[in-house]
Amino acid sequence: MGIAFFDLDKTLLRASSSSLYVKHLWRKRLISLREVLWVAWVSAQYTLNRMDFPRAMARLSQRIKGGDAHFTQQLCEAWVQAELVHYIAPKALTQLREHQARGDLVMVLSASTQFVVAPLAAHLGIPYRCTELEVVDGRFTGAIVGEACFGSGKRYWGERVAAEHGVPLRECTFYTDSYTDLPLLEVVGHPVAVNPDWKLARYAAQRGWRIEYFY
């Protein structure tokens, strides 16, 4: 048995869940235009590997309905089922099911938060690891529990999951679009660049890594 890790945004999904979520919040008038523009700027900085996007989203969560975690959970669960599941890339789903047919453990490994990742992973019927927002007495604190699941943190979670299941990293596959996931890509036996950003595309070509296009 091996492990197949799938990034979520622009890998399993043919879009960024965070960007889609912010647009959903704007349509619901749950955030201001200023906050929409701020998130767009943060997202651009994150793409350039210059900002901790998960922690920025944690701070944003405090502003939604007064930081009510139960409201956010209900909002996200309804949004995922009504809209986000339609962004699952068919080729990604086919690849995921092929791993399962071979007996591999398949897992979502995402920088997005549990409020988006959990319902989507449940829809796919697979486990996940993600960035966990801290909730105390039903309210977001603006903090993150443990390691944020991006960059070196994504490597941390990948290594931890592999160790828990007794699977060597050389028998693990990781699918992702982002150069920011390089720490984990470099230690698994089967790195796969999926619709890669330009930095990852160049690096993957130099290393002779497999490149796939799911959408």
C-alpha positions in Angstrom: 0.0 0.0 0.0 1.1 3.5 -0.8 -0.3 6.9 0.0 -1.6 9.4 -2.5 -1.8 12.9 -1.2 -3.9 15.4 -3.2 -3.7 19.1 -2.8 -7.1 20.7 -3.0 -7.1 24.1 -4.6 -6.3 24.0 -8.4 -5.5 20.3 -8.1 -8.5 18.3 -7.0 -10.5 21.4 -7.7 -10.2 23.4 -10.9 -10.2 26.6 -8.9 -9.2 28.1 -5.6 -11.7 27.3 -2.9 -10.6 30.3 -0.9 -11.3 32.7 -3.8 -14.6 31.1 -4.5 -15.5 31.2 -0.8 -14.7 34.9 -0.6 -16.9 35.6 -3.6 -19.7 33.6 -1.9 -19.3 35.7 1.2 -19.4 38.9 -0.9 -22.6 37.8 -2.6 -24.1 37.1 0.8 -22.9 40.5 1.9 -21.1 38.9 4.8 -17.8 40.8 4.1 -17.1 44.3 2.7 -15.6 45.1 -0.6 -12.5 46.3 1.2 -12.1 42.8 2.8 -12.6 41.2 -0.6 -9.8 43.4 -2.1 -7.6 42.6 1.0 -8.1 38.9 0.5 -7.2 39.2 -3.2 -4.0 41.0 -2.3 -3.1 38.4 0.4 -3.9 35.6 -2.1 -1.5 37.1 -4.6 1.2 37.4 -2.0 0.7 33.8 -1.0 1.0 32.7 -4.6 4.4 34.4 -4.6 5.3 32.6 -1.4 5.5 35.9 0.5 2.7 35.6 3.0 1.1 33.1 5.3 -2.3 32.8 3.7 -3.9 30.3 6.1 -3.2 32.7 9.0 -4.6 35.6 7.1 -7.8 33.5 6.5 -7.9 32.8 10.2 -8.0 36.5 10.9 -10.7 37.0 8.3 -12.9 34.3 9.9 -13.2 36.5 13.1 -15.1 39.1 11.0 -17.7 36.8 9.6 -20.9 37.0 11.7 -18.9 38.1 14.7 -16.6 35.1 14.5 -19.4 32.6 15.0 -17.9 29.1 14.2 -21.3 27.3 14.1 -22.6 29.8 11.6 -19.5 29.4 9.4 -19.8 25.6 9.5 -23.4 25.7 8.4 -22.6 28.2 5.7 -19.7 26.2 4.4 -21.4 22.9 4.4 -24.3 24.3 2.4 -21.9 26.1 0.0 -19.7 23.1 -0.6 -22.7 20.9 -1.5 -24.4 23.5 -3.6 -21.4 24.9 -5.5 -17.9 23.7 -4.7 -18.4 20.0 -5.5 -19.1 21.1 -9.1 -15.5 22.3 -9.3 -14.0 18.9 -8.7 -11.9 18.1 -11.8 -13.1 14.9 -13.4 -9.6 13.8 -14.3 -8.5 14.3 -10.7 -11.4 12.2 -9.5 -10.4 9.5 -12.0 -6.8 9.5 -10.7 -8.0 9.4 -7.1 -10.3 6.4 -7.7 -7.4 4.6 -9.6 -5.2 4.9 -6.5 -8.0 3.5 -4.4 -8.5 0.6 -6.8 -4.8 -0.2 -6.3 -5.2 -0.3 -2.6 -3.6 3.0 -1.8 -4.7 5.3 1.0 -5.9 8.6 -0.6 -5.9 11.8 1.4 -6.6 15.5 0.9 -3.7 17.6 2.1 -4.7 21.3 2.0 -3.8 24.7 3.3 -7.5 25.5 3.3 -9.4 25.2 6.6 -11.5 22.4 8.1 -14.7 24.3 7.3 -14.1 23.8 3.6 -12.0 20.7 3.5 -14.0 18.5 5.8 -17.3 18.6 3.9 -15.5 18.2 0.5 -13.5 15.2 1.8 -16.7 13.7 3.2 -18.3 14.1 -0.3 -15.3 12.2 -1.8 -15.3 9.7 1.0 -11.6 10.2 1.9 -9.7 11.4 5.0 -7.9 14.8 5.1 -5.4 17.0 6.9 -5.7 20.7 6.6 -5.2 24.0 8.4 -7.3 24.0 11.5 -8.7 27.2 12.8 -8.9 27.6 16.6 -12.4 27.8 18.0 -13.0 28.6 21.7 -16.6 28.7 23.1 -18.0 28.6 19.6 -15.9 31.6 18.4 -12.9 31.9 16.2 -9.8 33.2 18.0 -7.9 34.2 14.9 -5.3 31.6 15.7 -4.4 28.2 14.1 -4.1 24.9 16.0 -0.8 23.3 15.5 1.0 23.4 12.1 -0.7 25.2 9.3 -0.9 22.8 6.4 1.2 24.7 3.8 4.8 25.0 2.8 7.0 23.2 5.4 3.8 22.5 7.4 2.4 20.4 4.6 5.6 18.4 4.6 5.2 18.0 8.4 1.7 16.6 7.9 2.7 14.4 5.0 5.5 12.8 7.0 3.3 12.4 10.0 0.6 10.6 8.1 3.1 8.3 6.4 4.7 7.5 9.7 1.3 6.8 11.3 0.5 4.2 8.5 4.0 2.8 8.4 4.4 3.8 4.7 7.9 5.0 3.5 7.8 8.4 1.8 9.3 6.7 -1.3 6.0 4.9 -1.7 4.0 8.2 -1.4 2.6 10.3 -4.3 1.8 13.9 -4.0 -0.3 15.9 -6.5 -0.2 19.6 -6.4 -0.2 22.8 -8.6 1.9 25.0 -6.3 5.6 25.7 -5.9 4.9 26.5 -2.3 4.4 22.8 -1.8 8.0 22.1 -2.8 9.0 20.9 0.8 6.8 17.8 0.5 7.3 17.3 -3.3 11.0 16.9 -2.7 10.7 14.0 -0.2 8.0 11.8 -1.7 8.9 9.1 -4.1 6.3 10.2 -6.7 5.9 14.0 -7.1 3.3 15.1 -9.6 2.9 18.7 -10.8 -0.7 19.2 -11.7 -1.6 22.3 -13.8 1.5 23.8 -12.2 2.2 27.4 -11.7 5.1 28.7 -13.7 7.7 28.2 -11.0 6.7 24.7 -10.3 6.4 23.9 -14.1 10.0 25.0 -14.6 11.3 23.2 -11.5 9.4 20.0 -12.3 10.8 20.0 -15.9 14.3 20.4 -14.6 13.9 17.5 -12.1 12.1 15.3 -14.6 9.0 15.0 -12.5 5.7 13.9 -13.9 3.4 16.8 -15.1 -0.3 16.3 -15.4 -3.2 18.5 -16.6 -6.5 17.7 -14.8 -8.4 20.6 -16.3 
